[in-house]
Amino acid sequence: MAKKILIIEDEEILLNLLKNKFSEIGYEVSIATDGVLGLKAMKEILPDLVLLDLVMPKMGGFELLEKRQEDETINGIPIIIISNSGQPVELGRAKELGVNDWLIKTEFDPKEVIQKVVAQIGESN
């Protein structure tokens, strides 16, 4: 059975790029375009891993992470942040909220994202 990845991202180009890359290598990919839909999808899908943007409409990534910590059914799901920022304050807060890894969009390399996902949950099958 393929491992499930949920991508919570509001930038359509990046969202489609990630979705296509992970689908091509055998992961089952679901998407959400804002934090509210992302939190709902996490609870319904129970993915093996979440790729999460921080700045999104309706609910940002940090708020989603706080709500995730309150819910035992999803608080153990590994999270990799994909953000435009890499400020130490944000990185520290993300780690406190249980984030497993971090990527900066301006330094984005799809191969690096794949490597980080495999490091967290292994190959797709």
N, C-alpha and C positions, 0 to 999 in steps of 0.2 A: 504494500500500500504506500502511495506517495506521501511524502511529508508535506504538511500544509503551511503555507506562508500567507500572512495577511499584510498587505501594504496599505498603510494609512497615509495618504499624500494628496494634496490638492493641486499640485502642478501636473497637468495632464501629460506633458511630454515625458517627464521623469517617471511618472506612474506607468505609462505605457511601456517605456524602455525596460523598467524593472520587471513588470508583468511578463513581457515577452521573453526576457533573458531567463527568468526562473521557470517559466513554462517549458521553454526549449530544453532545459536540462532535467525535466521530469518532476518538478515540484508542482503541487496543486496550489494555485494562486487565487486568492480572493482580494478584492480591493474595497477601499472606503475613501471617500473624498473629503471627509471632515471628522473631527473627533467624536461627535455624537454617533455617527454611523459606525465609526471604528470601534468604539466601546461596545456597541450593540453586536457588531460582527464578532468581536473577541468572545463574547459570552455565548453566541450561537455556534460558531465554528470551532472554538477551542483550538486555534492554530498551534503548530509546533514552535512558531517564531513570528514576531511582528517587526516590520520595518516601519518606523514612526517618524513623521515630520513633527516639528514643534509648533510652527506657526501655521494655523489653519482656521477656517471659519467655524463658527458655532461652539467649538471646544478645542483649545490648544492641546499640544502634546503633554505639557506638564500637568494640566488638569486631568487629562486622561490617565496619566501615570498615578496621580493621587487616588483617583477612583478605583484603579486597578488594585492598589494596595489594600483597599477596603473589602475586596471580593476574593474570598478563598478559592473560588473556582478558576480565576484567571491570574492571580497574583504570582504564580510561578512560571508564567509564560515568558521565555526570553525576549528581550526587546533590544533592537539596534536602532539608534537614532540616526536619521539622515536630516541634517539641518544646514542652514546657511551660516550658522554661527558656531564658534568653538570657544566661546569665552570661558575662562576658568570657573566663573561663578555658575554658569549654566551646566558645565560638565560636573561640578561638584553636586549641584542639586539633582542632576540626572542620576548620578551614582547613588545618592541617598534614597532615591525613589526606585532603585533596583534595576537600572539600565545596565545591560551587559556590554554594550560597545557603542561606538560613535563614529559617524562619517560626516565630513563636511562637503556640502554640495559643490563648492567651487573647486574642490580637489577630487571630484567624483571620478571614479574608475569602476565600471561594471565588474571587472575581474576582482577588484578588491572587495566589493560587496559580496560577491559569490564566495570568496575565501572566508570572509567573516561569518557568513551564514553557515557554511560547512563546518567551520570551527565550533559553532554553537550547537548545531543539531545534526551534523553529519550529511552524507550524500542524500539525494532525494529518495532512494529506495533501499 
